[in-house]
Amino acid sequence: MTESGNENVHRFKKAATRIFHRIVEIAARLLFSIVYYGSNEKVPPINNILLLESASSLAFKIRTKKVSSVEVVESFIARIKEVNPIINSLVDNRFATALEEARAADELIASGLKSETVLAKEKPFLGVPFTTKECLQSEGLSFSAGLYKRRSIRGTKDADAVACMKKAGAILLGVTNVSELAMWWESHNYVHGRSRNPYNASRIVGGSSGGEGAILAAGASPIGIGSDIGGSIRMPCFFNGIFGHKPSKFIVSNEGQFPNPSDEDHASFLGLGPMGRYACDLLPILKIVADKNASKLKLETKVDMKQVKVYYAEDDGGSSFISPVDSDIKASLRKVISYLEKAHGIKAQKVALKPLRLSGPIWLARMKSRSGSRFAQELSNNEGNLNIFWELLKWLLCMSHHTLIALCTVVMEGFGVKYGSPKHQYLVEQSNQLQVQLTDMLGDDGVFLYPTHPTPAPFHNEPLIKPFNFAYAGIFNIMGFPATHIPLGLGSEGLPIGIQAVGTYGNDHLTIAMAVELEKAFGGWVPPSVSV
Ligand SMILES: CCCCCCCC/C=C\CCCCCCCC(N)=O
């Protein structure tokens, strides 16, 4: 066959794959709509104004005795008790200890031993409650990572990031649900069950920091710490309409997570960072969890929006296996672009970065390690290897304690592209090319705006039909770049939508400044329900 003939066959195959994928997606959506018809419960409206404060504002009010820490902690505990039966977000708590710590914080403030200025410096979040995901070790609390074999394991010490928060005076309320081994974008497992979206309980909360996204959006915790190796902070923030920041690589310590990154590459993809309802909390919380590495970032630099260069893309250029970007998301991105021009004279440039179309395959290839598959081992809690055929059979007979997607991930690891093969090398090259393109384009004063995810929160289990949609977020983990999710209100289905702002290494202050700016212009977090 001639070269142009070959090209035509290739084009035809691609179009056919895309059409087939769309048909399956539409048919599945129809089926899920029928299955979940009428089960669109929301969390009740927030009636306590303390729950509407940012973590920074709560810290200030506690420190200056305008409100007591006990009052704040009690308010959030009451809200958790109200919403958790609907969203199944908090899976273990330390309420009694948290209240004791709140009393101690109030006593320290009342004693006058330390001035407000000293307290603001030494314990900037004194008396402010927070939550974190269950796969981040927290002393005395469940630490299963959603793995049935680990169901009775509890943390014996705090992960570094949790310890940093406590050192800053913050009070841990409890831990939130994750996907099995934090390796999927829906939070469901056989230890703690399934978490549900506060805007519509028939929809997912995302993963792996999904319980965290839901509890924050429901107004039941002021601030949270998540982790992100393939979008696990940004996707839950997107589905639950809140802010979240995945920092530049190696800024926040990964210590104290299960599973642990298997090598240096994986460790560079993983980033722990803040999640919350208000953009103003991202930077101070990042500073705290970054600890000594905060000085590697430019967090004190004031950003002049007029000097920021903006680039954007409305989609990945048309990957066959990824859903098309929802029209509400595209429209909101366009509104952002025209706002930036009107308010700051920024002439944003639309770009087409070819390797983005390969985001899914690139992420999967870069996650391959030289030493071979580890997921099957981790699924057995590193106690031998999992017999995948036996487990799949057990799953079919409803006898397995593993989720279907975890088993599919083991299969994928076995059958996917081999480490070092020509296909693997090609994908690594594409990934390097994208890194160079983004670095040259953005420099130290540019931000790339891009959908965080192609569709608003799908129904439970629907992600199995579109597994690679996570790649919109995951690709930037591979680059080691900072990325901030920015909520932009609700779409036509009443579900949160938004975009991410991506910068080059070390420019976390730029993507966070963009979040602060767009929150001012577009309103940021929208409560799931309001009193009538
Ligand atoms: C029934 C269909 C099965 C399709 C199998 C697809 C296997 C997918 C493999 C990897 C998906 C990884 C998703 C990563 C999500 C976020 C992870 C994170 N912790 O940041």
The ligand as a Gaussian input file, in Angstrom:
#p B3LYP/6-31G(d) Opt

LIG

0 1
 C      -12.965000      -1.971000      33.047000
 C      -11.983000      -1.029000      32.437000
 C      -10.618000      -1.163000      32.990000
 C       -9.586000      -0.308000      32.366000
 C       -8.251000      -0.468000      33.032000
 C       -7.571000       0.807000      33.186000
 C       -6.390000       0.741000      34.078000
 C       -6.018000       2.125000      34.429000
 C       -4.663000       2.256000      34.944000
 C       -4.312000       3.297000      35.652000
 C       -5.243000       4.360000      36.081000
 C       -4.594000       5.258000      37.051000
 C       -5.477000       6.311000      37.551000
 C       -4.748000       7.223000      38.461000
 C       -5.660000       8.087000      39.237000
 C       -5.054000       9.004000      40.240000
 C       -3.940000       8.455000      41.045000
 C       -3.375000       9.412000      42.067000
 N       -3.103000       8.845000      43.240000
 O       -3.057000      10.570000      41.822000

